[in-house]
Amino acid sequence: MTIKSELIVIGTISHVTSTKKLIVPSNKTPRIGSLLVNSKNKPIGRINDIFGSTKRPYVSIKTSNKFKKAKPGDVVYLSPQNKKRRKKHGRNSKKKKTSR
């Protein structure tokens, strides 16, 4: 399975705000804090906020300092790393016992 086939499209960057956040209209509602990448699986940033209607939300992305080349028209993907992260902390994860 290739990296490209593992990526889930979130949407296309519509514009960049004055505070350097990327705005993406999306047909999916990913979790806040999820890592987003470009088509080459290079990190763009993390989801900072989700706003708008529930049927067609907008995603605000706080960009990574290392990656500032994203521009309107670029497609943004959900990183496969988010799946791994979710499994670790999911319902079936073992809870640590605390002593009282």
Residue frames as a rotation matrix with the C-alpha (Angstrom) as fourth column:
MET 1
0.583 0.812 0.000 0.00
0.812 -0.583 0.000 0.00
0.000 0.000 -1.000 0.00
THR 2
-0.301 -0.713 0.633 1.43
0.687 -0.623 -0.375 3.38
0.661 0.322 0.677 -0.98
ILE 3
-0.795 -0.049 -0.605 1.50
0.508 -0.599 -0.619 6.46
-0.331 -0.800 0.501 1.22
LYS 4
-0.883 0.460 -0.094 -0.84
-0.439 -0.739 0.511 8.30
0.166 0.492 0.855 -1.17
SER 5
-0.286 0.818 -0.500 -3.51
0.018 0.526 0.850 5.59
0.958 0.234 -0.165 -0.77
GLU 6
-0.323 0.116 -0.939 -3.37
0.906 0.324 -0.272 5.93
0.273 -0.939 -0.210 3.03
LEU 7
-0.975 -0.094 -0.202 -3.97
0.152 -0.945 -0.290 9.69
-0.164 -0.314 0.935 2.97
ILE 8
-0.058 0.998 0.039 -7.52
0.976 0.065 -0.206 10.98
-0.208 0.026 -0.978 3.51
VAL 9
-0.589 -0.111 0.801 -8.40
0.480 -0.845 0.237 14.20
0.650 0.524 0.550 1.68
ILE 10
-0.413 0.427 -0.804 -9.60
0.734 -0.366 -0.572 16.92
-0.538 -0.827 -0.162 4.06
GLY 11
0.737 0.676 -0.031 -10.01
0.507 -0.582 -0.636 19.65
-0.448 0.453 -0.771 1.45
THR 12
0.068 -0.656 0.752 -8.35
0.879 -0.318 -0.356 22.40
0.473 0.685 0.555 -0.56
ILE 13
-0.457 -0.307 -0.835 -6.84
0.730 -0.665 -0.155 25.49
-0.508 -0.681 0.528 1.07
SER 14
0.491 0.711 0.504 -9.15
0.866 -0.464 -0.188 28.43
0.100 0.529 -0.843 0.31
HIS 15
0.561 -0.349 0.751 -7.08
-0.061 -0.922 -0.383 31.21
0.825 0.169 -0.538 1.87
VAL 16
-0.263 -0.708 -0.655 -4.47
0.829 0.181 -0.529 32.19
0.494 -0.682 0.539 4.45
THR 17
0.779 0.599 -0.186 -5.45
0.596 -0.616 0.515 34.49
0.194 -0.512 -0.837 7.33
SER 18
0.585 -0.549 0.597 -3.50
-0.366 -0.835 -0.410 37.51
0.723 0.021 -0.690 8.57
THR 19
0.442 -0.412 0.797 -2.32
-0.836 0.133 0.533 35.33
-0.325 -0.901 -0.286 11.47
LYS 20
-0.429 -0.710 -0.559 -0.88
-0.892 0.428 0.142 32.77
0.138 0.560 -0.817 8.98
LYS 21
-0.391 0.395 0.831 -3.55
-0.207 0.842 -0.498 30.12
-0.897 -0.366 -0.248 9.59
LEU 22
-0.960 0.092 -0.263 -4.75
-0.235 0.240 0.942 28.08
0.149 0.966 -0.209 6.60
ILE 23
-0.248 0.945 0.213 -8.52
-0.633 0.009 -0.774 27.85
-0.734 -0.327 0.596 6.05
VAL 24
-0.959 -0.091 -0.267 -9.89
-0.257 0.677 0.690 24.72
0.118 0.730 -0.673 4.40
PRO 25
0.075 0.993 0.092 -13.57
-0.993 0.083 -0.082 23.99
-0.089 -0.085 0.992 3.63
SER 26
-0.886 -0.464 0.009 -14.04
-0.464 0.885 -0.023 20.28
0.003 -0.025 -1.000 4.35
ASN 27
0.111 0.924 -0.365 -16.64
-0.689 0.336 0.642 17.56
0.716 0.181 0.674 3.95
LYS 28
0.148 -0.139 -0.979 -15.11
0.568 0.823 -0.031 15.68
0.810 -0.551 0.201 6.90
THR 29
0.703 0.054 0.709 -14.83
-0.488 -0.689 0.536 16.69
0.517 -0.723 -0.458 10.54
PRO 30
0.062 -0.765 -0.641 -11.41
0.376 0.613 -0.695 15.60
0.925 -0.198 0.326 11.81
ARG 31
0.620 0.122 -0.775 -10.36
0.783 -0.034 0.621 16.03
0.050 -0.992 -0.117 15.43
ILE 32
0.864 -0.385 0.325 -8.78
-0.393 -0.919 -0.045 19.22
0.316 -0.089 -0.945 16.71
GLY 33
0.349 -0.834 0.427 -5.05
-0.671 0.097 0.736 18.61
-0.655 -0.543 -0.526 17.04
SER 34
0.710 -0.054 0.702 -4.94
0.393 0.858 -0.331 16.18
-0.585 0.511 0.630 14.10
LEU 35
-0.302 -0.900 -0.316 -1.81
-0.041 -0.319 0.947 16.38
-0.953 0.299 0.059 11.97
LEU 36
0.844 0.536 0.031 -2.34
0.048 -0.017 -0.999 17.44
-0.535 0.844 -0.039 8.35
VAL 37
-0.229 -0.949 0.217 0.09
0.251 0.158 0.955 16.79
-0.941 0.273 0.203 5.52
ASN 38
0.004 0.159 -0.987 0.57
-0.875 -0.478 -0.080 17.62
-0.484 0.864 0.137 1.84
SER 39
0.832 0.405 -0.380 0.45
-0.552 0.677 -0.486 15.09
0.060 0.614 0.787 -1.02
LYS 40
0.119 -0.877 -0.465 4.08
-0.319 0.410 -0.855 14.12
0.940 0.250 -0.231 -0.31
ASN 41
0.616 0.262 -0.743 3.18
0.547 0.537 0.642 13.29
0.567 -0.802 0.187 3.33
LYS 42
-0.618 -0.780 0.095 5.16
0.525 -0.499 -0.690 16.30
0.586 -0.377 0.718 4.60
PRO 43
-0.149 0.594 -0.791 3.62
0.952 -0.130 -0.277 17.95
-0.267 -0.794 -0.546 7.71
ILE 44
-0.180 0.205 0.962 1.76
0.445 -0.855 0.266 21.20
0.877 0.476 0.062 7.11
GLY 45
-0.708 -0.015 0.706 0.42
-0.551 -0.614 -0.565 21.74
0.442 -0.789 0.427 10.61
ARG 46
-0.849 0.448 -0.281 -2.28
0.528 0.704 -0.476 20.76
-0.016 -0.552 -0.834 13.10
ILE 47
-0.079 0.912 0.402 -5.98
0.530 -0.303 0.792 21.52
0.844 0.276 -0.460 13.21
ASN 48
-0.951 -0.304 0.061 -6.43
0.154 -0.636 -0.756 24.55
0.269 -0.709 0.652 15.41
ASP 49
-0.560 0.823 -0.091 -10.20
-0.374 -0.349 -0.859 25.08
-0.739 -0.448 0.504 15.11
ILE 50
-0.796 0.475 0.376 -13.29
0.591 0.474 0.652 23.77
0.132 0.741 -0.659 13.33
PHE 51
-0.589 0.602 -0.539 -16.11
-0.056 -0.696 -0.716 26.19
-0.806 -0.392 0.443 12.57
GLY 52
-0.711 0.425 -0.560 -19.12
-0.686 -0.246 0.685 26.73
0.153 0.871 0.467 10.31
SER 53
0.346 0.938 -0.022 -21.99
-0.926 0.345 0.156 24.34
0.154 -0.033 0.988 9.59
THR 54
0.053 -0.279 0.959 -21.90
-0.541 0.799 0.263 20.71
-0.839 -0.532 -0.109 10.64
LYS 55
0.803 0.306 0.511 -22.54
0.227 0.636 -0.738 19.55
-0.551 0.708 0.441 7.06
ARG 56
0.567 -0.643 0.516 -19.68
0.593 -0.117 -0.797 21.57
0.572 0.757 0.315 5.53
PRO 57
0.811 -0.260 -0.524 -17.28
0.383 -0.442 0.811 22.70
-0.442 -0.859 -0.259 8.28
TYR 58
0.673 -0.711 0.205 -14.21
-0.271 -0.494 -0.826 24.86
0.688 0.500 -0.525 7.83
VAL 59
0.702 -0.553 -0.449 -10.91
0.712 0.531 0.459 23.75
-0.015 -0.642 0.767 9.31
SER 60
0.823 -0.524 0.220 -8.32
-0.511 -0.852 -0.119 26.22
0.250 -0.014 -0.968 10.60
ILE 61
0.726 -0.637 -0.260 -4.75
0.619 0.770 -0.159 24.91
0.301 -0.046 0.952 10.45
LYS 62
0.792 -0.605 -0.080 -1.91
-0.432 -0.649 0.626 26.29
-0.430 -0.461 -0.776 12.54
THR 63
0.820 -0.461 -0.339 1.09
-0.172 0.366 -0.915 25.80
0.546 0.808 0.221 10.28
SER 64
0.682 -0.699 -0.213 4.34
0.667 0.477 0.572 24.19
-0.299 -0.533 0.792 11.25
ASN 65
0.574 -0.552 -0.604 7.37
-0.360 -0.834 0.419 26.50
-0.735 -0.023 -0.678 11.29
LYS 66
-0.418 -0.799 0.432 9.22
0.016 0.469 0.883 24.01
-0.908 0.376 -0.184 9.10
PHE 67
-0.573 0.287 0.768 6.58
0.807 0.361 0.467 24.03
-0.143 0.887 -0.439 6.37
LYS 68
-0.225 0.464 -0.857 5.44
0.115 -0.860 -0.497 27.41
-0.968 -0.210 0.140 5.13
LYS 69
-0.944 -0.247 -0.218 5.02
-0.180 -0.166 0.970 26.65
-0.276 0.955 0.112 1.42
ALA 70
-0.430 0.859 0.278 1.29
0.845 0.491 -0.209 25.79
-0.316 0.145 -0.938 1.57
LYS 71
-0.927 0.140 -0.347 -0.85
-0.236 -0.938 0.254 28.11
-0.290 0.318 0.903 -0.52
PRO 72
0.020 0.999 -0.024 -4.48
-0.564 -0.009 -0.826 28.47
-0.825 0.030 0.564 -1.65
GLY 73
0.443 0.231 -0.866 -5.38
-0.875 0.321 -0.362 25.67
0.194 0.919 0.344 -4.05
ASP 74
-0.649 -0.714 -0.263 -3.17
-0.597 0.692 -0.405 23.05
0.471 -0.106 -0.876 -2.36
VAL 75
0.437 0.759 -0.484 -4.92
-0.271 0.623 0.733 19.86
0.858 -0.189 0.478 -1.26
VAL 76
-0.360 -0.469 0.807 -4.59
-0.900 -0.054 -0.433 18.95
0.246 -0.882 -0.402 2.44
TYR 77
0.106 0.308 -0.945 -4.65
-0.153 0.944 0.291 15.39
0.983 0.114 0.147 3.79
LEU 78
0.759 0.130 0.638 -5.12
-0.651 0.121 0.749 13.77
0.020 -0.984 0.176 7.20
SER 79
-0.248 -0.957 -0.149 -1.87
-0.911 0.283 -0.300 12.11
0.329 0.061 -0.942 8.23
PRO 80
0.283 0.284 -0.916 -1.86
-0.096 0.959 0.267 8.31
0.954 0.012 0.298 8.69
GLN 81
-0.763 -0.629 -0.151 -0.09
0.128 0.082 -0.988 9.00
0.634 -0.773 0.018 12.03
ASN 82
-0.469 0.656 0.592 -3.44
-0.852 -0.513 -0.106 10.14
0.234 -0.554 0.799 13.46
LYS 83
0.504 0.646 -0.573 -4.84
-0.488 0.760 0.428 6.60
0.712 0.064 0.699 13.15
LYS 84
-0.135 -0.659 -0.740 -1.91
0.414 0.641 -0.646 5.19
0.900 -0.394 0.187 15.13
ARG 85
-0.886 -0.215 0.412 -2.32
-0.207 -0.612 -0.764 7.87
0.416 -0.761 0.497 17.77
ARG 86
-0.064 0.961 0.271 -6.04
-0.921 -0.161 0.354 7.22
0.384 -0.226 0.895 18.10
LYS 87
0.419 0.203 -0.885 -5.55
-0.081 0.979 0.186 3.47
0.904 -0.007 0.426 18.54
LYS 88
-0.590 -0.740 -0.324 -3.14
0.304 0.168 -0.938 4.00
0.748 -0.652 0.126 21.43
HIS 89
-0.977 0.183 0.105 -5.61
-0.188 -0.528 -0.828 6.09
-0.097 -0.829 0.550 23.35
GLY 90
-0.439 0.855 -0.275 -8.83
-0.437 0.064 0.897 4.44
0.785 0.514 0.346 22.22
ARG 91
0.434 0.770 0.469 -11.51
-0.819 0.121 0.560 2.70
0.374 -0.627 0.683 24.25
ASN 92
0.918 -0.001 -0.397 -9.66
0.059 0.989 0.135 -0.58
0.393 -0.147 0.908 24.40
SER 93
-0.038 -0.984 0.175 -6.41
-0.220 -0.162 -0.962 0.83
0.975 -0.075 -0.210 25.73
LYS 94
0.113 0.010 -0.994 -5.33
0.812 0.576 0.098 -0.44
0.573 -0.818 0.057 29.12
LYS 95
0.626 0.142 0.767 -5.86
-0.250 -0.895 0.370 1.97
0.739 -0.423 -0.525 31.97
LYS 96
-0.528 -0.837 -0.144 -3.23
-0.002 0.171 -0.985 2.33
0.849 -0.520 -0.092 34.64
LYS 97
0.439 0.630 -0.641 -4.35
0.663 0.254 0.704 1.36
0.606 -0.734 -0.306 38.09
THR 98
-0.158 -0.446 0.881 -3.97
-0.325 -0.819 -0.473 4.08
0.933 -0.361 -0.016 40.66
SER 99
-0.330 0.005 -0.944 -3.42
0.784 0.558 -0.272 3.41
0.526 -0.830 -0.188 44.32
ARG 100
0.328 0.540 0.775 -5.31
-0.058 -0.807 0.587 5.38
0.943 -0.238 -0.234 46.90
